[in-house]
């Protein structure tokens, strides 16, 4: 056993990562919005959805191809039905031309007597037991990721059938492994690491390792990205985001997602998300579901991965009524304004062992009032998110942790910490409070993550000294590990009302050598709400050298 003292929770999690592996950087596009459903059934449908988002000027960075693209070919063939996906390479080229990245569902199971299954079986890489499928009807075998040969062969198969076309990431479904869905059936399996009864929980760790390492070996210029349904200690090192599974779209289930996500991230694995609206969700034409989906979408905008998914009626934003569409698009826009903050925070996760989605105890462990709060959290170091989890609500109770001053993101009104307030929460608003001393880099209006970074609004929330390091790099690739990136330090002196922008550290190809910073000291009606500020305190040109700006 290892004991990690801390005493701060961040120190404990950082120590855990030192033992089990650091979380790598994701490409910048990963932090944008991603649309999915069960399931898009053709190349044309995927492209139509993306182009409709572009036509409506709603920001998007990703679309996901769920299962059965291979049908009628065998499960595990990783082939594309030529009638529905006649030219997968052209599909990827067309999506990339729209500045959209695509993720595809890949499973660890194989129909009996199919070519890929035969290849794995010959190599001793498949379990001998034939398992009936959960759905749809069928049976087959699962591969053994505890076997290094099996991991390499599994990757080789998906590479030669899928990766060659240019797919950007991997959705590793049923990674428990699901098997036949019956409790305890894996205990009798013999794996390369021992009896299934002893190693069962580690299956997703080795499965994600197979894909992460294979992807990295084959194309280090593209940072691996994996979405997976299950996790095990250390899985953060495999570039994996875990989602909470095929959940129902109800208020009770939604409410539980918040504490589930916070507990998951407190375990040391930093990246998590849900099927926004529930996998088994409702219909966008239903008024009750419109409200639930809106509240869930607002929450999801502050999860590490921002993604809509579900079976049944499609849930692209334009499927909802016009008032709901506007709210969804507004929170999508907010997410994109926050990308400089989010990407910089992701650097702290990779470089310092930090956590992005933070239970309040991580920052306020000396305030006993936060110990039982399961529906508020910090997103990054400065934003406190307070989701609305009850139907018909126009406000919600919010506890403001003590020894801090808090600013309402929407109005600029400030509150002393150590009190509970009733925060306004009409359907268009999620209560969002900003910690005093926060320096918030707030990006320009964009349609995709890498479109532009300049000019950059710098929102300063007074009341306390503060620091923030703006991180930028090539947006993808492995050279960030070799120092090919730039850091710009910001320091706020609250007594002097002075912002110091330090000397830029580092550089990378394509870096803007000259930047425009639009600096706003947030107060009243200045530096509030989603739109970029029309009134700012100072506009400065930054060429990489240190400078101080006094705002009085």
C-alpha positions, 0 to 999 in steps of 0.5 A, spaced: 500 500 500 502 507 498 500 512 503 499 519 499 499 525 505 497 531 501 495 534 505 491 538 499 487 534 495 490 536 489 497 533 492 494 527 493 491 526 486 498 528 483 501 523 488 497 518 485 498 520 478 505 519 479 504 512 481 499 510 476 501 515 470 500 522 468 494 524 463 496 526 457 494 532 453 488 532 448 488 535 442 484 542 442 478 540 438 477 535 443 474 540 448 469 543 443 462 540 442 461 533 440 454 531 437 452 523 437 446 519 437 444 511 436 446 511 430 448 515 424 447 510 419 450 513 413 456 517 410 451 522 408 447 523 414 454 524 418 455 529 413 448 532 413 448 533 420 455 537 420 453 541 415 447 543 418 451 545 424 455 550 420 449 553 416 446 555 422 453 557 425 452 553 431 459 551 434 461 544 433 468 540 433 466 533 433 461 527 430 461 520 433 459 514 429 456 509 433 455 501 432 453 497 426 456 501 420 459 494 419 452 490 418 451 486 414 459 484 415 461 480 421 461 483 428 469 485 429 470 486 422 471 493 422 469 494 415 464 499 412 457 497 409 459 499 402 452 501 400 452 506 406 459 508 407 461 508 399 468 512 400 470 512 408 476 516 406 472 521 402 467 522 408 473 523 413 476 528 408 469 532 407 468 532 415 475 535 416 474 540 410 468 542 415 473 543 421 470 537 424 473 531 427 470 524 427 470 518 433 468 511 431 465 505 435 469 499 436 468 493 440 472 488 443 468 482 441 468 478 434 463 473 431 465 466 430 468 464 424 469 471 421 476 473 418 478 477 424 476 472 429 480 467 426 486 471 426 486 472 433 484 465 435 490 463 431 494 467 435 491 465 442 488 472 443 481 470 443 478 467 449 475 460 448 468 461 451 463 463 446 458 468 449 451 470 447 451 477 445 446 482 449 443 485 443 442 484 438 442 476 438 448 473 436 454 470 439 462 470 439 468 471 443 472 477 446 479 478 445 484 478 451 487 485 452 492 482 458 496 478 452 501 483 449 500 479 442 493 480 443 493 488 444 498 489 438 494 484 433 487 488 435 490 494 434 493 492 427 486 490 425 482 496 427 488 500 424 488 497 417 480 497 417 479 504 420 485 508 422 487 508 415 481 512 413 483 518 417 478 517 423 480 521 429 478 518 435 476 511 438 469 510 442 471 503 446 464 501 448 462 495 452 469 495 455 467 492 462 467 487 458 460 486 457 460 479 455 453 476 455 451 481 461 450 476 466 453 477 473 460 474 474 460 470 468 468 472 467 470 469 473 471 462 469 475 465 464 482 464 463 486 470 461 494 471 460 494 475 467 491 469 471 483 467 472 478 472 470 475 472 477 482 476 479 483 481 474 476 482 471 476 490 473 482 491 469 480 489 463 478 496 460 485 499 463 489 494 458 483 495 452 485 502 452 492 501 453 492 497 446 488 502 442 492 508 445 499 505 444 497 503 437 495 509 435 501 513 438 506 508 435 502 509 428 501 516 428 504 520 434 502 527 430 495 525 432 494 525 440 490 519 441 483 520 444 479 514 447 471 514 449 470 508 454 464 506 458 469 503 464 475 505 467 480 502 472 486 505 476 491 508 472 487 509 466 488 516 465 495 515 462 491 512 456 488 518 454 481 516 455 475 519 457 470 515 461 462 516 460 457 514 465 453 509 461 447 508 458 443 512 463 435 514 463 433 521 461 430 523 468 431 528 473 433 523 478 438 520 474 440 527 472 441 529 479 445 523 480 450 524 475 453 530 478 456 527 484 457 521 480 462 525 476 465 529 482 467 522 485 469 519 479 474 525 478 476 525 485 478 518 484 484 521 480 482 520 473 480 527 471 476 526 464 469 524 465 462 525 461 455 523 460 450 522 455 447 529 455 439 528 456 440 521 457 441 515 453 434 512 454 431 519 453 425 523 451 423 526 445 425 534 443 418 535 441 415 534 449 415 540 453 418 536 459 423 533 456 425 540 453 426 542 460 430 536 462 435 536 456 436 544 457 438 543 464 442 537 462 446 541 456 447 547 461 451 542 466 454 538 460 457 545 458 462 544 464 464 537 464 471 535 461 467 532 455 461 536 452 457 531 448 450 529 446 448 522 445 442 518 446 437 513 442 430 514 439 429 521 437 435 525 434 437 530 439 441 535 434 439 542 437 435 544 431 430 538 433 428 542 439 423 548 439 426 555 437 427 558 445 430 551 447 435 552 441 437 559 443 439 556 450 443 550 447 446 554 442 448 560 447 451 555 452 455 552 446 458 559 445 459 560 452 463 553 452 467 556 446 469 562 449 472 559 455 476 554 451 483 558 452 481 557 460 479 550 458 485 548 454 490 552 459 487 548 465 488 541 461 495 543 461 495 543 468 492 537 468 497 534 464 503 537 467 501 538 474 497 533 476 491 537 477 483 536 476 478 540 472 472 538 475 473 539 482 468 537 488 468 543 493 472 539 498 478 540 493 479 547 494 475 548 501 477 543 505 477 547 511 470 549 510 465 543 513 459 546 510 462 544 503 463 536 505 456 534 503 454 539 497 453 534 491 451 539 486 456 544 486 463 544 483 469 548 480 470 547 473 477 549 473 480 554 478 475 559 478 468 557 476 463 555 480 458 551 477 451 550 480 446 546 476 439 546 476 436 539 477 429 540 479 423 541 474 420 548 474 425 551 478 426 559 477 432 559 482 436 554 486 439 555 493 447 556 492 452 555 498 458 560 497 464 557 500 467 562 506 473 566 506 472 568 498 468 573 495 464 571 489 461 574 483 455 572 479 458 571 472 451 573 469 450 580 473 457 582 476 454 582 483 458 580 488 457 576 494 461 575 501 462 567 502 460 563 508 453 564 506 447 560 502 443 565 497 437 563 493 440 564 486 436 566 480 435 560 475 430 562 469 431 556 464 436 560 460 441 561 466 445 556 470 447 559 476 455 560 475 459 564 480 467 566 479 472 566 485 475 573 487 482 573 484 480 569 478 483 571 471 479 568 466 482 568 458 475 569 454 476 567 447 473 570 441 466 568 438 468 562 433 465 556 430 471 550 431 476 550 437 482 552 432 479 557 428 482 563 432 485 565 439 485 573 438 483 578 440 483 575 447 479 578 452 481 578 459 476 578 465 479 580 472 474 578 478 477 583 483 477 582 491 483 578 491 490 577 488 490 572 483 494 568 477 493 564 471 498 561 466 495 562 459 498 555 455 498 554 447 501 549 443 500 546 436 493 544 438 495 537 436 501 532 436 507 530 441 512 535 441 508 539 447 512 534 451 519 536 448 517 543 450 514 546 444 509 550 447 508 557 450 506 560 457 504 567 458 503 568 466 498 573 468 498 576 475 493 581 478 495 585 484 488 587 487 491 592 492 494 596 486 489 594 481 495 592 477 495 586 472 502 584 470 503 580 463 509 576 464 515 574 459 512 569 454 516 562 456 517 558 450 514 558 442 511 553 437 510 553 430 504 558 428 504 562 434 502 569 434 508 573 436 503 579 437 497 579 441 491 583 442 489 583 450 482 586 451 482 587 459 476 588 463 475 589 470 469 585 472 463 590 475 456 591 474 454 590 467 461 590 465 465 583 463 458 579 464 454 574 460 456 570 454 457 575 449 464 578 448 465 585 452 463 591 448 466 596 453 473 594 456 478 598 461 484 597 456 486 594 450 494 592 449 498 589 444 503 584 447 509 582 443 512 577 448 515 582 453 513 583 460 508 589 461 504 592 467 497 595 466 494 599 472 486 599 472 484 605 476 
